[in-house]
Amino acid sequence: MTADGTPGAQLRRSPLDTRHRALGAKMSDFGGWEMPIEYAGGGVVREHTAVRTSVGLFDVSHLGKAVVRGPGAAAFLNSTLANDLERIGPGQAQYTLCCDPGGGVVDDLIAYLRSPAEVFLVPNAANTAEVVRRLAAAAPAGVEVRDQHEEYGVLAVQGPRSGLVLARLGLPHEHDYMSFVESDWQGQPLIVCRTGYTGEHGYELLPRWDATGALWDALRRVGEELAGTGELDAAGVVPCGLGARDTLRTEMGYPLHGQDLSLQISPVQARLGWAVGWGKPQFWGRQALIAERELGATRLLWALDAVDRAIPRAHMDVLDTSGRTVGVVTSGTFSPTLRRGIGLALLDRSVGEGDEVAVDVRGRPGRFRVVKPPLVRPSTRVG
């Protein structure tokens, strides 16, 4: 299925597609895009470890890009998206939510505030067209909403040594977490964002679509140079696929839209109340979310930490000690950092922190402890 939900249509490809294949990448459909899941020579565990200990390089060009511009553009967005844009200023980024009237989540996205008259948005790949459609339909006269999906690539440089790599390329790297700098590289515009989806110190670089390949090559070349001087380990800047991106974000408890967050899973249930501007007079889904918050969600997203050798997977039932079904796994994986199974699960209000539950792993119960995410301490603000 493609990003616009059309069955059977051709998958879209990143500007780095030939480079991924040359590196022996295992490719798969992700949000309507054919993207690398892991690379030859070590796979997910090696790539995950590189990000936690040194630096990894992800192609996430499948992510959406859109711009909202015109007089009052930021104020318009603030009346639609859940978080409060007035909490930040130009040059800062904000995690936010596009909800439907019932409080369900159409998408979670990052808003980059350029000015009161211009905001750049990065939605999820499969939801970009719908987010743009809804915003465009609601925009007042003079405010333009434009899809820029294939105008920019996105490279995520993530890990404790990521700043060193950017510094060697002469790129901005000392700005604060959740901020961005409009820069240039080799005469081409480049947005350098102190953001990411791994829980590590890192950056997301947005070059023009046609310049993405040259920047990828330069980042890898710098990695080789730094490895040669001993400033990075011998692996240099390690190409990482979406498999490692998933294990990294699950350790952090970051929700993935379509699994841990959806039209059926509200921000209240997904522990994202911090990304809602509760004091704002208007945003999509406000009435329903306030009502749910006041009544208390009937279920809540918890992390699962394995007590035995079981590995949970999405859609598996979660049972309490009496054998009663109390929820469902939304995301599950093997944690390369913790060396055991972990997951996220929507659980009934009867379940609390520290409880032991069982996950039905293909007919066999696996024991898990219920904990509040994250499962691994984040380092996003370090450095």
Order of alpha helices (4+ residues) and beta strands (2+ residues): beta-alpha-beta-beta-alpha-beta-beta-alpha-beta-beta-beta-alpha-beta-beta-alpha-beta-beta-beta-alpha-beta-alpha-alpha-beta-beta-beta-beta-beta-beta
